[in-house]
């Protein structure tokens, strides 16, 4: 899967934050839904502009960003 088929950035939409094409739903917002315990079924039911493929693209985009070393280091207390 190429996430570029589903994710894009446009200065006119959410100040250029990466969003799922055809929506105003940012990658960050979708990842936070999953981090808060939402299931794929819940996300798809509540945000009809999304598909299973677009959700996989969100994760692929995030994974590629981490591989590029654009991440926040985790420190131990």
N, C-alpha and C positions, 0 to 999 in steps of 0.2 A: 504494500500500500504506500502510496505517496501522499503524505499529509497535505501537500501543496494543492491537491485537487479539492480539498475541503476547508482549508484554513487560509485566511488572508488578512492583510492589514491595510487600512485606508485611513488617512488623516481625518476624513470626514465622518468616520464611524468610531465612536468611543476613543477619540484622540489618538487613533492609530494602534490601539491595542489589538492583538491578534484575535479574530473572531471566526466563528463558523460561517462560511459563505452563505449569503442569503438571510442571515440573522444579525441581531445585535447582541448575541450571546458570546461573551469573551471566553477564551480558553481558560483563563483564571477562574471565572465564575463556575464553569462546568466542573473543573477539577475540585473546587471547594464543595460543590454538591456531593461528589463522591466521597470526599474527605469527611463530610458530615453524615455519612452513612446512607445516602441515597443509592438505590439500585438502578441499573440500566433501565429496567421497566418503568420505574417512577420518573426518571428523567425524560424518557421518550413520551410517556403519557402526558406530562406537564408542559413539555416544550415540543410541540408538534412539528416544528421546523427542523428538528434533529432526526438523524437516522443512526442505526447501529454503526454504519460505516463512518459517519462524521464523529461519533464518539471515539471510535478507534483512532481516528486521525488526531483527535485532541491528545490522546495518550502518546501517539507516535511523535507529535510535535514536542511534547514535554520531554520525552525520552531523548530526542535528538538535542534539545537544549542542554540537558544534563551531560550528554556525551561531549558537547562543545565546551564543557567546563564553565558554563554560565550558571553557576549554582551558588547557593549560600552555604558555606561550610557549617557543619554541625559541631558545636562545642559541647563538651561534657562539663556539668557543674562541679 
